[in-house]
Amino acid sequence: MESPERPGRRGRTAALIAGAAGLGVVAGVCTGYVIQAGRPPTKLPSLSQPVVAQAKGTVEPLSAADDRRVKTDGDLRKLLLKRPEGARATDFGSSDGWMDLADYASDFKKPTGAFKDELQSEFRRAAQTTWQTGTYTVEIRLVQYHQVSAPGAAKRVEEQRYWAEREPDTNSSPLPGTGDGMVYVHRTPKAASGYQPEYSAEALASRGDIYMDVWISDTQPIPENKIMELAERQVAQL
């Protein structure tokens, strides 16, 4: 006796019906071929296509104002915002505006790991500007990558967004004019013995092969429009 879970074997009648159906399909196909063979051949369309005339003259190269590569392959420091009148340079900025890889990596909590990661991301160069007005401090960095095998600038934005969003009591907003840019305002100040509490806000974005990082710190809470306005002006420079 067959198990009820297994389907029963198909019987002789079912096999004969299936065979007859198969023969009917074959007969129909053969009849179709006979009818088609008796019809006159259909003329095929011409394979020739109309010839498109080639434009004459040469293409004018982009002007320096329209060719972004001219800007980004030039002096990267010229793309940084200018220090406002009356503001003074801080003592932690680069003396000439350039940062080599060792200097850039040294500003991370794990410099050795940052150094290796930047090498893998094809670090090319970095430029920095800083200034201070009263208790208000600004630091802006532009980091450029070779981007031969990977989009280093976009990768850096993704990583920094991850860390910024891990900070407690942080408000975030998209940065207009960018695809991946974000602005973060950290509401809880950093406190250290012997120092005033420090509030901070940051903005980051990528534009082509350049990663932009803008930092603001102050002893007073920082309104979002302050970091937003600064970041938008820096993006416009790129």
C-alpha positions in Angstrom: 0.0 0.0 0.0 1.4 3.4 -1.0 1.8 6.1 1.6 -0.8 8.8 1.5 1.9 11.4 1.5 3.2 10.2 -1.9 1.3 10.9 -5.1 -0.1 7.9 -6.9 1.5 6.6 -10.0 -0.1 7.8 -13.2 -2.2 5.0 -14.8 -2.4 3.7 -18.4 -5.4 5.8 -19.4 -3.8 9.0 -18.3 -0.7 8.1 -20.2 -2.7 7.4 -23.4 -4.5 10.8 -23.1 -1.2 12.6 -22.6 0.3 10.8 -25.7 -2.7 11.7 -27.8 -2.4 15.3 -26.8 1.2 15.3 -27.7 0.4 13.8 -31.1 -2.2 16.5 -31.7 0.4 19.2 -31.0 2.8 17.7 -33.4 0.1 17.4 -36.1 -0.8 21.0 -35.6 2.8 22.1 -35.9 3.3 20.1 -39.1 0.1 21.6 -40.6 1.3 25.1 -39.9 4.7 24.4 -41.6 2.8 23.1 -44.7 0.6 26.2 -44.9 3.6 28.6 -44.4 5.7 26.8 -47.0 2.9 27.4 -49.7 3.0 31.2 -49.2 5.2 33.5 -51.2 8.3 34.8 -49.4 8.1 38.1 -47.5 10.5 40.8 -48.7 13.0 41.7 -45.9 13.5 45.4 -45.1 16.7 47.1 -46.3 19.7 46.9 -44.0 21.0 50.2 -45.1 20.5 53.2 -42.8 20.6 57.0 -43.5 24.1 58.5 -43.2 24.4 61.2 -40.5 26.7 64.0 -41.6 29.6 64.6 -39.2 29.8 68.0 -37.7 32.6 70.2 -38.9 35.0 72.2 -36.8 36.6 71.5 -33.4 35.1 71.5 -30.0 36.1 74.5 -27.9 37.8 73.4 -24.6 36.2 74.4 -21.3 37.3 77.7 -19.9 39.1 77.7 -16.5 36.0 79.0 -14.9 33.9 76.1 -16.3 36.4 73.3 -15.9 36.3 72.1 -12.3 39.4 70.1 -12.7 41.4 73.3 -13.3 40.3 74.4 -9.8 40.8 71.2 -7.9 44.2 70.4 -9.5 45.5 73.8 -8.7 46.4 75.3 -5.3 43.9 73.5 -3.0 44.4 76.3 -0.4 42.7 78.8 -2.7 39.4 76.9 -2.4 39.3 77.4 1.4 37.2 80.3 2.8 39.2 83.4 3.6 39.7 84.3 7.2 37.2 87.0 8.2 38.6 90.5 8.8 39.4 90.9 12.5 39.8 87.2 13.2 43.1 85.8 14.2 44.8 82.6 13.2 45.0 79.9 15.9 48.1 78.2 17.1 47.0 74.7 16.1 46.7 75.5 12.4 49.2 74.7 9.7 51.8 77.4 9.2 51.5 77.3 5.4 48.0 75.9 5.0 49.1 72.4 3.9 48.8 69.2 6.0 50.8 66.1 5.1 49.4 62.7 5.8 51.2 62.4 9.2 49.8 65.7 10.4 46.3 64.8 9.2 46.4 61.4 10.9 47.8 62.8 14.1 44.5 64.6 14.8 42.6 61.3 15.2 42.1 59.4 18.4 44.0 56.5 16.8 46.7 58.1 14.6 48.3 54.9 13.5 45.0 53.4 12.3 44.0 56.7 10.6 47.4 56.8 8.8 46.9 53.3 7.4 43.3 53.9 6.5 44.2 57.1 4.6 46.9 55.3 2.7 44.3 52.7 1.6 41.9 55.4 0.7 44.5 56.9 -1.7 45.1 60.2 0.3 46.6 62.8 -2.1 46.8 66.0 -0.1 45.0 68.2 2.5 44.7 71.9 3.1 43.5 73.7 6.3 42.5 77.1 7.6 41.6 78.1 11.1 40.7 81.3 12.9 39.3 82.5 16.2 37.1 85.4 17.2 36.7 85.7 20.9 35.7 82.3 22.2 34.4 81.2 18.7 36.9 78.9 16.8 36.6 77.7 13.2 38.6 74.9 11.5 38.1 73.9 7.9 39.9 71.1 6.0 39.8 70.0 2.4 41.2 66.5 1.8 41.8 65.3 -1.7 42.1 61.7 -2.9 43.5 60.1 -6.0 40.4 57.9 -6.4 42.0 55.5 -8.8 40.4 52.3 -7.3 37.8 53.7 -4.8 35.8 56.9 -4.1 37.9 58.0 -1.1 36.1 61.3 -0.5 32.6 59.8 -0.4 34.0 57.0 1.8 35.3 59.5 4.3 31.9 61.3 4.5 30.2 58.0 5.2 32.7 57.1 8.0 32.5 60.5 9.6 28.7 60.6 9.5 28.7 57.3 11.4 30.8 58.7 14.2 29.0 62.1 14.3 25.6 60.4 14.7 26.9 58.3 17.6 27.4 61.4 19.7 24.5 61.8 22.2 22.2 64.8 22.1 23.1 65.7 18.5 20.8 67.4 16.0 21.4 66.8 12.3 20.3 68.4 9.0 21.2 67.8 5.3 23.6 70.3 3.8 22.0 71.9 0.7 23.8 71.8 -2.5 25.4 68.4 -1.8 24.4 64.8 -2.3 25.9 63.4 1.0 26.5 66.5 3.1 25.3 66.8 6.7 25.4 69.3 9.4 25.6 68.2 13.1 25.1 70.3 16.2 26.3 68.7 19.4 24.2 70.0 22.3 26.2 68.5 25.1 29.5 70.3 25.8 32.8 68.5 26.3 34.1 69.2 29.8 37.6 68.9 31.1 39.1 69.9 34.5 40.5 73.4 34.4 38.8 74.3 31.1 35.5 75.9 30.2 32.9 73.6 28.7 33.3 73.4 24.9 30.3 73.1 22.5 30.9 72.0 19.0 29.2 71.7 15.6 30.4 70.2 12.4 29.6 69.9 8.7 30.9 67.4 6.2 30.4 66.7 2.5 32.2 65.4 -0.6 32.5 67.1 -4.0 34.2 64.9 -6.6 37.6 63.9 -5.2 37.5 66.4 -2.3 36.2 65.7 1.3 35.2 68.9 3.2 35.2 69.0 7.0 34.1 72.2 8.9 34.3 72.4 12.7 33.1 75.1 15.0 33.7 75.2 18.8 32.6 77.8 21.4 32.0 78.1 25.1 28.4 78.9 24.3 25.8 76.7 22.5 26.1 77.0 18.7 23.0 77.7 16.7 22.5 75.5 13.6 22.3 78.5 11.2 25.8 79.4 12.2 27.5 76.2 11.1 25.0 75.8 8.2 25.9 79.3 6.7 29.6 78.6 7.0 29.3 75.2 5.4 27.2 76.5 2.5 29.8 79.1 1.7 32.6 76.6 1.8 30.6 74.2 -0.5 30.1 77.1 -3.0 33.9 77.5 -3.2 34.2 73.9 -4.5 
